[in-house]
Amino acid sequence: MTTTNMMPVADGTAPGSSLEPLAGLVGGPRVDHLLTAAARRAPDRVALRSATEEISYAALEALTDRCAAMVQGLVDGPGEVVAIAGLMDPEFAPLFFGISRAGNASAVLNPFLPAERLAHVLTTSGARVAVLSPEMYERIAEVRGRAPLLETVVLTRRTEGLDALPTLDELLAAAPGSADPAGVTEDPDALACLQFTSGTTGSAKACRLSHRNLTVNAAQTVYAQQVDESSVVFNCLPTFHLMHLTLAVTAVATHVLWPGADSVASVRAADRLRATHYYSLPVRLSRLAADPLLTGLEAPALRAILSGGSSLPKQAALALAQQFGVPVVQGYGLAETSPSMHLGTPDRPKPGSCGQAVPGGETRIIDVDTREVLPAGAKGEIQVRGPQLMQGYLGQPGSRSRGRPGAGTARGAPTRPTAVPVPPVRRHRCPDPRPARRAEGGERPVPTGRDRPVSPWPASGRSAVRCPVPYRREASRADGSPPAGERKPSPARRRARRSRTTRTAPSSVSRRCPPWSAAEALRAVRGRRAAAGP
């Protein structure tokens, strides 16, 4: 995708707008403080609405307090990671905010992951406690030996045959009304969440996102997409994404959850609920644009249709814009950028563009081989930085130490006065420009290559990461040479591509183990506490 309305400076960097307009939007210091502020401003406003229930901001705040107390009863203390399923259910919001309020960090899991990948992300996160759907538990039970750290599983609902496991409702009913604030940090640079990459280029990696990362990116998104207190955010996605939760709470807007795949039914529901911002995936929007029932649909309250995750075909965007009379805008980001880096704005839509860099963000293009900065409009590797960039990958060198504000700040990188400190430079490569085809419930786009470390931004002294893009082969000439203007891969790159092999699962035989019980979990927690001493 292209970008629009960028104004490069002398070194080729295209900055987003100033962070100053976000001064009144950035909440915190912790991400759960966003909810506390919203509950004070509009306690009776509907915060979450699903097909079965609606929850006000005051009720969501109280439920978050109870979730925090429940979490404190399951873990040893602040600083632990609790894994939660990213289900499109109202329970996700108080659970996520409650984990933060208890002084712990969330590891958000894609509920559609197969057993081996689910075991990988659980083990990578180091989570000893996980809140899973029954379907996810049955998958992980098949490979119990691959997740040896997991001790306690809480089910999102009661299911026949899994009576030994506690459910979320049962534990909440027995939990105190509020959590103990002792030992809970208010450091905005403390770890808030582990967000996993899609695993397109190998095993999924855990991105360490701080409270500041999440709160700033929520404000950046609210500002760019023009969400306010009167907005009704309609979330038509198969899984819960943190950006939609945090942006709605930051703006004190109403958040509607619609996990169903029927796009026509979702538009009718959005019209009935007076939705103003309709979020969905390109595959669903493309299907809606081609549906013969499209011409009979209307949603006069809509202000914008917003797409992300992969590129939306221009024809689909134009068809939807013409039918509903609203801008159709796209965004670009990564798990590493919390997730938004570029966002289209409703007042300046451009089909086929992923918009400008978010306020406080910076982007530039460099040559893949020479690492030289290229002019705007050139093809190459994207380098980005901003206050929403992650602290690093979990367990990999170069990540900033938790709780050290300003640690790892890039040396010699361009700076400007900002309202929020700029973290270290990270670099990411542009995704495949061809529209990615995503499975209806999945996170994985078309595979595009393999991650690899690259040299640091000049004079920064810091390493970086990249998001790969393949050599474009679809327009090659008959003799196999690249088209005019395209560069053929170097011999080293061709040898590396030929040498890549498909990863296979370990040969060890997975074994089915008995389910975790609440009693076993409680004994394990008490044992660790006794071993730690007073």
Secondary structure, 3 states (H helix, E strand, C coil): CECCCCCCCCCCCEECCCCHHHCCCCCCCCCHHHHHHHHHHCCCCEEEECCCCEEEHHHHHHHHHHHHHHHHCCCCCCCCEEEEECCCCCCHHHHHHHHHHCCCEEEEECCCCCHHHHHHHHHHHCCCEEEECHHHHHHHHHCHHHCCCCCEEEECCCCCCCCCCCEHHHHHHHCCCCCCCCCCCCCCCCEEEEEECCCCCCCCCEEEEEHHHHHHHHHHHHHHHCCCCCCEEEEECCCCCHHHHHHHHHHCCEEEECCCCCHHHHHHHHHHCCCCEEEECHHHHHHHHHCCCHHHCCCCCCCEEEECCCCCCHHHHHHHHHHHCCCEEEEEECHHHCCEEEECCCCCCCCCECCEECCCCEEEEECCCCCCEECCCCCCEEEEECCCCCCCECCCCCCCCCCCCCCCCCCCCCCCCCCCCCCCCEECCCCCCCCCCCCCCCCCCCCCCCCCCECCCCCCCCCECCCCCCCCCCCCCCCCCCCCCCCCCCHHHHHHHHHCCCCCCCCCCCCCCCCCCHHHHHHHHHHHHHHHCC
